[in-house]
Amino acid sequence: MLPWRFLHPRMWAFNARNTFHTLIDTLQGAPPRALRARDYVARHATPGDADSVLAALDRYAIEERWLMSVGPEKGPLLSEMIGRLPDGARVLELGAYCGYSAIMICQRLAPPGNLVSVEVSSQNAEATRDNVAAAGFADRVDVRVGSSSDEIPKLQGPFDLVFLDHWKDLYKTDLQLLEKHGLLRPGSIVVADNTGDLFSPHAYVDYVRTCGRYDSESREASIEYYSHLPDAVEVSVYRGPDAP
Ligand SMILES: C[S@@+](CC[C@H](N)C(=O)[O-])C[C@H]1O[C@@H](n2cnc3c(N)ncnc32)[C@H](O)[C@@H]1O
């Protein structure tokens, strides 16, 4: 991702608000944002009610501090893809943050389907575990702390759907790692967030569209909680190791 893209005039309001909040939080020595969002959920959501946990996270993102969760605009697209999976499907997510997408996935994933979520930050993983438990899905999500490149080789596949939502520069190499370790099956769906122009992980998008092993299409979206900022989600269906 190129930092100068965030200097685009359309990003000014976004940048001004975030820079201001980050400055205040640093000066005050505030805990990490994901843990504060977790505490907000504990105060405002109804235990066992996933919708109320998501609503509390949305409120926190709008009224307190922006959260880089998949959010209410792009979330339904992810849910739509989960809805296409067979009963008992296995889902892998790279990048958990504070558990928003994990909760959305579990809401739509037919039991006994389950989710493995890999998160490099132990504090974000803690926030995810607590929020997922608050939503009533503790027994369906396995949160693993570690970097994707370290954790992928330890996973047992295949996964029916993979949600790529960690650092954009890693999308291509991590997808290749998933292929190498046999963690995809023909028909596995790979959903990659933030493939629009502001983030533009070109190497990834070029790869899924030209390597011949995926049927891939872009779906229009907007940046979470900033619906005037365009973004995209790339949805790719794996054809198998020997395609074309
Ligand atoms: C955009 S947020 C994920 C949002 C989450 N999927 C949601 O929608 O609620 C990106 C997360 O990826 C994590 N991350 C970044 N690089 C990673 C890596 N190499 N392996 C695992 N997690 C990573 C970050 O710590 C951050 O929590």
The ligand as an SDF file (V2000), in Angstrom:
LIG
                    3D

 27 29  0  0  0  0  0  0  0  0999 V2000
   -8.1440   -4.8380    8.6800 C   0  0  0  0  0  0  0  0  0  0  0  0
   -7.7620   -5.5670   10.2040 S   0  0  0  0  0  0  0  0  0  0  0  0
   -8.7790   -7.0130   10.1920 C   0  0  0  0  0  0  0  0  0  0  0  0
  -10.2360   -6.6940   10.3450 C   0  0  0  0  0  0  0  0  0  0  0  0
  -11.1250   -7.9040   10.6140 C   0  0  0  0  0  0  0  0  0  0  0  0
  -10.9850   -8.9060    9.5750 N   0  0  0  0  0  0  0  0  0  0  0  0
  -12.5620   -7.4560   10.6620 C   0  0  0  0  0  0  0  0  0  0  0  0
  -13.1450   -7.2330    9.6060 O   0  0  0  0  0  0  0  0  0  0  0  0
  -13.0940   -7.3150   11.7580 O   0  0  0  0  0  0  0  0  0  0  0  0
   -6.1610   -6.2310    9.9120 C   0  0  0  0  0  0  0  0  0  0  0  0
   -5.5930   -7.0890   11.0510 C   0  0  0  0  0  0  0  0  0  0  0  0
   -4.5710   -7.9040   10.4740 O   0  0  0  0  0  0  0  0  0  0  0  0
   -3.5640   -8.0940   11.4430 C   0  0  0  0  0  0  0  0  0  0  0  0
   -2.3620   -8.5120   10.7230 N   0  0  0  0  0  0  0  0  0  0  0  0
   -1.5130   -7.7610    9.9910 C   0  0  0  0  0  0  0  0  0  0  0  0
   -0.5480   -8.5060    9.4510 N   0  0  0  0  0  0  0  0  0  0  0  0
   -0.7760   -9.7870    9.8290 C   0  0  0  0  0  0  0  0  0  0  0  0
   -0.1380  -11.0200    9.5860 C   0  0  0  0  0  0  0  0  0  0  0  0
    0.9370  -11.1020    8.8200 N   0  0  0  0  0  0  0  0  0  0  0  0
   -0.6500  -12.1410   10.1310 N   0  0  0  0  0  0  0  0  0  0  0  0
   -1.7740  -12.0780   10.8950 C   0  0  0  0  0  0  0  0  0  0  0  0
   -2.4200  -10.9220   11.1770 N   0  0  0  0  0  0  0  0  0  0  0  0
   -1.9430   -9.7900   10.6390 C   0  0  0  0  0  0  0  0  0  0  0  0
   -3.4730   -6.7450   12.1340 C   0  0  0  0  0  0  0  0  0  0  0  0
   -2.8690   -6.8430   13.3990 O   0  0  0  0  0  0  0  0  0  0  0  0
   -4.9520   -6.3290   12.1880 C   0  0  0  0  0  0  0  0  0  0  0  0
   -5.5370   -6.7240   13.4070 O   0  0  0  0  0  0  0  0  0  0  0  0
  1  2  1  0
  2  3  1  0
  2 10  1  0
  3  4  1  0
  4  5  1  0
  5  6  1  0
  5  7  1  0
  7  8  2  0
  7  9  1  0
 10 11  1  0
 11 12  1  0
 11 26  1  0
 12 13  1  0
 13 14  1  0
 13 24  1  0
 14 15  1  0
 14 23  1  0
 15 16  2  0
 16 17  1  0
 17 18  1  0
 17 23  2  0
 18 19  1  0
 18 20  2  0
 20 21  1  0
 21 22  2  0
 22 23  1  0
 24 25  1  0
 24 26  1  0
 26 27  1  0
M  CHG  2   2   1   9  -1
M  END
$$$$
